[in-house]
């Protein structure tokens, strides 16, 4: 599966962690949601790497998410 386009990126604060949600489409046009916890990494040359989230929308409450994404998030969190 190949991601062809990232349509939206959200940062959601949950339980003292920042969860990043990406809304993407694959080469067939199917919508895909990716959930991951924001982390940094130490590179082999000693530099710190952090993901560029300048284009991400920060969400303070789950209610601020789009309805379809809120339902998916509810299902993901209930399965953890």
C-alpha positions as a Markdown table, in Angstrom:
| # | Residue | x | y | z |
|---|---|---|---|---|
| 1 | Unk | 0.0 | 0.0 | 0.0 |
| 2 | Unk | 1.3 | 3.4 | -1.0 |
| 3 | Unk | 0.2 | 6.7 | 0.6 |
| 4 | Unk | -0.4 | 9.2 | -2.2 |
| 5 | Unk | -1.7 | 12.2 | -0.2 |
| 6 | Unk | -1.9 | 13.4 | 3.4 |
| 7 | Unk | -5.1 | 15.4 | 3.5 |
| 8 | Unk | -5.1 | 16.5 | 7.2 |
| 9 | Unk | -3.0 | 16.2 | 10.3 |
| 10 | Unk | -4.2 | 16.7 | 13.8 |
| 11 | Unk | -2.5 | 16.8 | 17.2 |
| 12 | Unk | -4.7 | 15.5 | 20.1 |
| 13 | Unk | -3.7 | 15.7 | 23.7 |
| 14 | Unk | -4.7 | 12.5 | 25.5 |
| 15 | Unk | -3.6 | 11.4 | 28.9 |
| 16 | Unk | -0.5 | 13.6 | 29.0 |
| 17 | Unk | 0.6 | 12.4 | 25.5 |
| 18 | Unk | 0.4 | 14.0 | 22.2 |
| 19 | Unk | -1.3 | 11.7 | 19.6 |
| 20 | Unk | -0.9 | 12.6 | 16.0 |
| 21 | Unk | -3.7 | 11.6 | 13.6 |
| 22 | Unk | -3.1 | 11.7 | 9.9 |
| 23 | Unk | -5.9 | 11.5 | 7.4 |
| 24 | Unk | -4.5 | 10.1 | 4.1 |
| 25 | Unk | -5.5 | 8.4 | 0.9 |
| 26 | Unk | -3.8 | 5.5 | -0.8 |
| 27 | Unk | -3.2 | 5.1 | -4.5 |
| 28 | Unk | -6.7 | 3.6 | -4.9 |
| 29 | Unk | -8.3 | 6.7 | -3.3 |
| 30 | Unk | -9.2 | 4.8 | -0.1 |
| 31 | Unk | -9.1 | 6.9 | 3.1 |
| 32 | Unk | -6.6 | 5.8 | 5.7 |
| 33 | Unk | -6.2 | 7.1 | 9.3 |
| 34 | Unk | -2.8 | 6.7 | 11.1 |
| 35 | Unk | -2.5 | 7.2 | 14.8 |
| 36 | Unk | 0.8 | 7.5 | 16.6 |
| 37 | Unk | 2.4 | 9.0 | 19.6 |
| 38 | Unk | 4.7 | 11.9 | 19.1 |
| 39 | Unk | 8.3 | 11.1 | 19.9 |
| 40 | Unk | 11.7 | 12.3 | 19.0 |
| 41 | Unk | 14.8 | 10.4 | 18.0 |
| 42 | Unk | 18.5 | 10.7 | 18.4 |
| 43 | Unk | 20.3 | 10.4 | 15.0 |
| 44 | Unk | 23.6 | 8.7 | 14.6 |
| 45 | Unk | 25.3 | 12.0 | 14.1 |
| 46 | Unk | 24.1 | 13.1 | 17.6 |
| 47 | Unk | 21.4 | 15.4 | 16.4 |
| 48 | Unk | 17.8 | 15.3 | 17.7 |
| 49 | Unk | 15.0 | 14.6 | 15.2 |
| 50 | Unk | 11.5 | 15.9 | 15.7 |
| 51 | Unk | 8.7 | 15.6 | 13.2 |
| 52 | Unk | 7.6 | 18.8 | 11.5 |
| 53 | Unk | 4.0 | 19.5 | 12.8 |
| 54 | Unk | 3.8 | 23.1 | 11.7 |
| 55 | Unk | 0.9 | 22.2 | 9.3 |
| 56 | Unk | -1.0 | 20.1 | 12.0 |
| 57 | Unk | -4.1 | 21.4 | 13.6 |
| 58 | Unk | -4.1 | 21.2 | 17.4 |
| 59 | Unk | -7.3 | 19.7 | 18.9 |
| 60 | Unk | -8.1 | 20.6 | 22.5 |
| 61 | Unk | -11.2 | 18.4 | 22.9 |
| 62 | Unk | -12.3 | 15.3 | 21.0 |
| 63 | Unk | -15.5 | 17.0 | 20.1 |
| 64 | Unk | -13.5 | 19.3 | 17.9 |
| 65 | Unk | -12.6 | 16.4 | 15.6 |
| 66 | Unk | -14.7 | 15.7 | 12.5 |
| 67 | Unk | -17.5 | 13.3 | 13.3 |
| 68 | Unk | -16.2 | 10.3 | 11.2 |
| 69 | Unk | -12.7 | 10.6 | 12.8 |
| 70 | Unk | -14.2 | 10.9 | 16.3 |
| 71 | Unk | -16.0 | 7.5 | 15.8 |
| 72 | Unk | -12.8 | 5.9 | 14.6 |
| 73 | Unk | -10.9 | 7.3 | 17.5 |
| 74 | Unk | -13.5 | 6.0 | 20.0 |
| 75 | Unk | -13.1 | 2.5 | 18.5 |
| 76 | Unk | -9.3 | 2.6 | 18.6 |
| 77 | Unk | -9.2 | 3.8 | 22.2 |
| 78 | Unk | -11.7 | 1.3 | 23.4 |
| 79 | Unk | -9.7 | -1.6 | 21.9 |
| 80 | Unk | -6.5 | -0.5 | 23.8 |
